[in-house]
Amino acid sequence: MDNTSKYINDALVKVYSDILWIEERELKSRFRDLTIKEMHAINAISMYNHKTASEVAKELHLTPGSLTATVDRLVKKGYVERLRGNDDRRIIRLGLTKKGRLMYRAHDAFHHKMVESFLHGMSLNEVKIVEKAIRNLEEFLEDHTKD
């Protein structure tokens, strides 16, 4: 691995680790009862799309059993509710409570501020280069997360 590749690799690993650490620290000041895993589950459930547990589990790369345990804790803590479908009562969807929507907005604001800081001072051309690099990384990750 050449020096540039090593630097980029080390930087990506450090940035990933730092984002998780800072994100948890920032949001824990307001939401002490949540783990970072629970915060990301709330984010995946989303504000308006009442997804099924299977959809959320797939998005988070969790087994249905792991997600069920996480959702059970979030329901107990008052962030998530299970909603029965109107047309098919067997289908249960997940929705955020008022408390869950507040956490979702705080999490979203953190990410918005982080991206603004990341792109600060870049020209439109530089932003397009970063976007292309991220798309390349997404493709690589997608190829390696397929079942």
C-alpha positions, 0 to 999 in steps of 0.5 A, spaced: 500 500 500 503 506 498 503 512 502 497 516 500 493 509 500 495 508 507 493 515 509 486 515 506 485 508 509 488 510 516 484 517 516 477 513 514 478 508 520 479 514 524 474 518 522 469 513 522 471 511 529 471 519 531 464 520 528 461 514 532 464 517 539 462 524 538 455 523 535 454 519 541 457 524 546 453 530 543 447 526 543 448 523 550 447 529 553 440 530 551 438 522 550 442 519 556 438 513 556 440 511 549 445 507 546 448 509 539 445 502 536 438 505 539 440 512 536 441 509 529 435 504 529 431 510 531 434 514 525 433 507 520 425 507 523 425 514 520 420 520 521 414 519 516 415 512 513 412 507 517 417 501 516 416 494 518 421 491 522 424 486 517 425 493 513 429 496 518 433 490 520 435 489 513 437 497 513 441 496 519 444 489 517 441 486 523 438 479 524 430 480 526 431 477 533 437 483 534 432 488 532 426 485 536 430 486 542 432 493 540 425 495 538 423 492 545 427 497 549 425 503 545 418 501 546 419 501 553 423 507 553 418 511 550 421 512 543 418 507 538 411 504 537 408 498 534 403 500 529 398 495 526 396 496 519 389 498 517 388 493 511 392 487 514 392 487 522 397 482 521 403 487 519 406 491 524 410 497 522 414 501 527 413 509 528 416 514 532 413 517 538 414 524 540 420 523 544 423 519 538 421 524 533 425 529 537 431 524 538 431 523 530 431 531 529 437 532 534 441 526 530 439 529 523 441 536 525 448 533 528 449 529 521 447 536 517 452 540 521 457 535 520 456 535 513 456 542 512 463 542 516 466 537 511 464 541 505 466 548 508 470 552 503 470 547 497 468 549 490 462 546 487 468 542 483 471 539 489 464 537 492 463 533 486 470 530 486 468 528 494 461 525 492 464 521 486 469 518 491 463 517 496 459 513 491 465 509 489 466 507 496 458 506 497 459 501 491 464 497 494 461 497 501 454 494 497 458 489 493 461 486 500 454 487 504 450 483 499 447 476 502 
